[in-house]
Amino acid sequence: MTHPPTDWSQLRHAYGPADDVPGLFARLDGGPGDKEIWHELWSALCHQGDVYGASFAALPVLTDIATGRAAGDRDEAVALAGSIVAEADERLRARYEREIAELLTVGRECVEQPRDSQNFVYCLQFLLAFEGVPFWSRELEYLLEEFEAECPRCEALTLVLMGEYLDECEAELHPADPAELTGIGARLHAMSLAAGQNEAARWLLHLFGGVSCSECGTVFGLAESAARA
């Protein structure tokens, strides 16, 4: 759908009226000075994960950048758009259906291109946001960090290290058998292998596998524990 002209003065972002947003986008030229501008855009439109009316209004501009119709870094545009779309309800997804469809195409291209394991995981997360996949479109970052998994039997917490810290994890982990993966875990694992991202594929086997409770020894699923939390 075609959107009417945006009255940015009537929208708000993290710091108040959003009438400064068009000027920030207009300053993007693909050069080294863009880094600070992107920092300002992230801070205003997706402040510590919070999004605002101006955030969604920015999606057409971010889509133009992501598709190459406007100047700016494609990966930054995809990342910011993905973080915003992940918070969209059905009404907003319908309103920005055209932009999300275009971002989905670019998101698929990003997943297929060479990049380090951490950035690949973020690309997967943004792709899931454009697809409308619940939970993991916001929380696939569990794959990169440490978190406490709660035992469903005794409720004790076990510290789990993921991503580049996986080999330092002291908890007893039980990676999933690739042949037994189902659902989103199987899909993400297959996508990682197809992209040559063997390290990310290994991380996924652990996230969608299990861990032994540090107190009672019960083996329980990490992905399920993350979803419950």
Disulfide bonds with the S-S distance in Angstrom:
none
